[in-house]
Amino acid sequence: RFRTGDAEVRSEREPEAAADGGAVYRCDDRFLRAEHPQRLVVEVAGIALAAYATYRSNAHPTLLQIVVSCLILLCAVAILYAIWILVVSLSFHVVKIDNLSYLIISTFDAARFPASVFRGTLSFVFTYIVPLALMTTYPAVALLGKLRFEQALTAVLVAAGFLLTSRIVWLRSVRFYTGAGG
């Protein structure tokens, strides 16, 4: 097991509570899971805010649009999960990852802008390489009923690609991990 910042990473199968009462990230060869029960309030507030914004915009999404939006949002969560798995996997190979996490968070600041702002190369980068547009704009576009089938399929394929890549990188990183200090 090793510690980075306020996260404790373990390779054991059975979970344990952190001694300091903080969040425990448990890793095995299948998943990385974070437990933050207090985050449920934030998530419920986010859903309530999205529902209120939809109501105030006079948009009346159909059940299909809501389901597609939720599917795309699930893809966005999967992509975010995969990106963080890739970052955590780097911690096996580099000494300090603190700056890398700040870089990732700073990159996500670009997600404040709608996907239509980015053209050409930036559009490609923010849809496929660092899929910010896919993670932030596509769920809202789906809720409005303006998401094309090709875009929805792209979201699913990109999410699957990121999950597969992160799984492969994680397994390789764990295989080559030799232990920390002494």
N, C-alpha and C positions, 0 to 999 in steps of 0.2 A: 504494500500500500504506500501511497505517497500523498503529499499535501501540496496544493497549489492555491495560493490566496486563501479564501475561506472555504474551499471545497476539499473534501477528503475523498480520495479515490481508492477503492479497494478492489481486489480481484477475487474476493471470497464469494461464495454462493449465498450464504446467509447474511442478511443485513444486520447492522449494528447501529446504535445511536452514537452520534458524535459526542465526545466527552464535554465539549464546550456548548452543547445544545444547538449548534449550528446545523446547517443543511448537510446531509450526507449524500454524496454521489456514489452509488454503488455500480461497479462495473464488473461484468463478467464477459464471457465470450458472446453474449447475445444482446446486451442492451446497456444503456446508461440512463439511470433514472434519478431524478431529483425530487425530493419531497419537501414541499412548502405548503402546508395546509392553509396558511393565511392567504396564499395567492388566490384561493377560490373566490374571495371577496372581490379582488381585482378583476378576475375573469367574468364574474356575474355582472359587475358594474360595466365592463366592456360590452357585454351582450345587451344589457339594458340601454346603453348609450347608442349602440348600433340600431336597435329597434326604435328608439326615440327619433334618431336622425332619419330613418326610413319613413317613419310616420310624418315627420315635419316636412319632408321633401315631397310629399304627396305621391310618392311612388307606391304602387300596390303590387308587390311581387307575387307571382303565382307560387304554388307549392313546389313546382319543378324548379323555378328560379331559386327558391330558398334552399332546396336540396343541392343544386349545383353549386351555389355559393358556399354552402357548408363543406362540400367535397373539395372545392378549390382551397378553402381555408384549411382543411385537413392536410392538403398537399403542401400548403405554405408552412404549416407547423412541422411537417416531416422534413422539409428542406432546411428549416432553421435548426432542427434537431441534428440533421446530417452535417451541417456546417460546423456546429459546435463539437460534434464527434471528431471531425477532421482537425479542429483546433486542439482538442484534448489529445488526440493522437500525436500531434506535434510535440507535446510535452515529453514524450518518450525519447525524442531525438535532440531537443534543444534545452538549454539550461533554464532560461527564463522565458515564460510565455506571457508575462504580464502585459508587455507592450503589444503583443499580438492580439490579445483580447481587446485592448483599447482601439487598435486598428480596425478590428471587426465591428466594434460598436460605432466607430466613426463612419465606417462605410455604410452602415445601416441608416445613418442620418440622411443619406440621399433618398431613402425610401419615403421621405415626407412629400416628395413630389410625385404627381401622377405619371404613369408610364408614357403618356402622350408628350411629355416634355422632352424625352430623350429620342433622338433620331439617329439613323445610320448605325455607326459602330457602337455608340453608347446604348442604343436600343438593344442590339444583339447582346452586349456584355451584361446589361441589367435584366435580360430575360433568360439567358442560358448559362452564362459563366457565374455571375453573382445575381441570382434571380430575384432581385428586389421588386421589379415590376410585377412579376408573377405572384410574389408573396403579398404585396400590398394593394395593387390595383385590380387584379383579376377577381378577387372575391366580391368587391364592390360592383364591378362591371357585370358580374354574373347576377348579382342581386337586382340590378336594374334591367336585366334581360338583354344586355347588349354583348354578351360574351359569345363569340362564335364557337362552333364545335371544335374547330382546329385549335383554338386557344385553350379550350378545356382539355383536349387530348394532350397538348403540349405541357400543360401543368402537371398532368398525371405522369407523363413520360419523364419530365425533368425531375419530379419528386422521386420517382422510382430510380432514376439514374444516380441522383445524389445519395439516396439511401444505400444503393448497392456499392457505390464508390466508398462511402464512409465505412461500410461494413468490411470491405476488403482492406482498406487502410488501417482500420482498428485492429483487425486480426493480425495483420503483418506487424503492426507496432507492438502489440502484446507479445508476439512470438519473438521479437528481437529485443525485448526489454530485459536488461541484465540486472537491475536492482539499483537502488539509490544509496549513495554514500555509506558511511560506515559505522 
